[in-house]
Structure formats: structure tokens, C-alpha cells
Amino acid sequence: MADLSFNNFSFFLVLFASLLVAASCRGHSRNALFIFGGSWNDVGNNNYMETAIKANFLPYGETFFKNATGRASNGRLVPDFIAGFAKLPLIPPYLSPDNNEFTNGLNYASAGAGALTETNIGKTIGLKTQLSFFKFTKKHLDVKLGEAKTKTLLSRALYMFSIGSSDYITFATHKKTELPSYAREEYVKMVIGNLTDAIQEIHNMGGRKFGFSNIGDVGCSPFLRALNNAKNNGSGCMDEVTVLAELHNKALAKALNKLQRKLEGFKYSNFDLYAASKERIDNPSKYGFKEGKVACCGTGPYKGNLTGCCPKTVCDHANDYLFFDGVHPTEKANYQYAKLMWSGRADTVKPYNLKTLLKKI
């Protein structure tokens, strides 16, 4: 089954137009940024798809952009801040017809995407398709810049990944008849396998520097607290998702260490989002938040209903909250996570933070 929800003609029309847009070929000394993943990284790709998984309406975006851009927050996302720290402009969504500068990088992330093609199939752009978009980008750069300059650009670029949460939410909440029955460890192995396959393909095309976030404490998000409350009459976190996140994070660390030994020139940064998010959920006031368990925008218990976020249900001061909606952080939280990724200590991001990684040859 196709990984995209729009028909093939529309897909190729958008892609063709995107590839034909004139790109600037001026050389520069900055590092490009290529971004993959799900809603935490999606800056608007889903706007150009026929899908219900979108954040293209207010109050999303209203704090910083003053209008909805497709970002699942009240303002900027982690990749936006990373781009700023790296002295790059905001990196545009791949599917935007307005792209005219590919040498700074592109964002392929799609809200709802998983490492597994089956996750939200037909509603989002899975990792495999995101990778195919990057391959088209490389071909475009080869034509515009020449293969030698493209090789240099890609070797110096940063490849950011934040993916997996949707896979595990789907696994933990699906009906038994909807998916094959897998053991937890087997399912995690599949997710990590698809991710490492993508990493190796990018490495084969010249990528050398990779930035990862592990899975955050999504089991304790307002959305899954509310779902757990409805299904099990519980009032706490959804433990099944928490267990899967912990298994994923251990497997990811091992996989990245293995890839570093296997792939020539491969260097990476792995941010412990799980620890950073859990700390803020448990101790919000320590980090400048008034609320760590209830969302700013939504309805129902913990304001965790993702379809309930609208101008009538939004809080007055979004950045008093860790979560903007049932799953996604506020701009303030995104800034804090980005800052840790960029210049955090070794107990939070290892073996390098992104600032150090980008200086590596």
C-alpha cells in the first residue's frame, strides 16, 4: 500500500514542481540541516497532504508565528532552534512549493510518521518515503552544484532524527485484530532496524554527522494519561508505552555505538529526551513551568484530547505549560530541549552535543 494519502498524479506533480524550483548555488561555509521524523520535527509537510493529522489551524503557531504553519506547538520546534543556533534560516518543509534554497537543507518530517511503514499508513509520510525524498534532493543538488560540491555539502551536513513515538503508541493502543501480534522486543527490533537502514543509506550517499533524540516520556503525556484513564480507570501514565520507550532507548544506544564502529566517518549525537522530559513532567517549576501534566490546549482529562485543541480551549499563557496539546511541547519546552541538544553536558547528550559534532571534520 502507498505511504502517502494523495493520489500518484498529485504526488508526482508536487515533487516535479519542487525539483524544478531554481535553487541558489552560492557556496557558503555553513552546515546544512536535513530533518527526518514525526510531529516533533514536522514544520508543515502534512499541510500539503490529504490527512487529518495536521496542525494547520489556530491556536497552533499563534505565539511566535501569529498564524498556523503546520507546527504542532504554539511556536517554534526543536529543529527551528537548532537551525538558529547553527546560524541557518528556518529549514522549510520538503513538500512546500516555495522552496528555493536547498543548500541550507530540507525538512522531510511528517506528523504521525513512524519508522515502520505500517504506522498511520495512508495518513502520513513514513520514514522510507522521507528517505526517498532525500534521494531526490541529492540528485537535484548534483545537477545544481555538481557532484563534488554536493559531496562536500552532504558530508558536512547534520542529519536530525526524532522518530518512533508513533510506532509505540500504535503498538500499545491498537486493537488485537488490527496488527500482528509481536513481542515487545521483536517490535522494538523492527523499529530500530528500519531506522538503522535509513542511517546506512544516508551514509552511503555521503552523510557523516547524525543527531538523534531518543523516545521521550510519552507514556506520561496528557494524551496517554487521558487514554489510560478512559480504558483502565487509571489516573497515571500508560506503562506499556513507557516500557517500550525504555526498550527502544537502550536498543538505539547500542545500535548507534555499533554503527560508529562499522561505518567509516560516522559520528553522532544522542540526546536523552526521555530523561529531560520526565524531569520536567515531575518537576515543572524547576524549569519555569507551572504545569507538567495537563496540556495548555485540549479537552477532557488532562486536556489530553488531541482533537479538542481549538481557540476556545487554549490556555491564556502557553509557556506556563510543558505540553501545548496532548502530546507536543510548548515553544518554551522545545527551546529547552534544543538548548540541551546543542550545548548540553555529557550526562544529557553523548558522545557529542550538536555544537561539538558540527565542528568535527
Beta strands, then each sheet from edge to edge (+ up, - down):
strand 1: 33-37
strand 2: 158-162
strand 3: 209-213
strand 4: 267-271
strand 5: 349-351
sheet 1: 1+ 2+ 3+ 4+ 5-
end
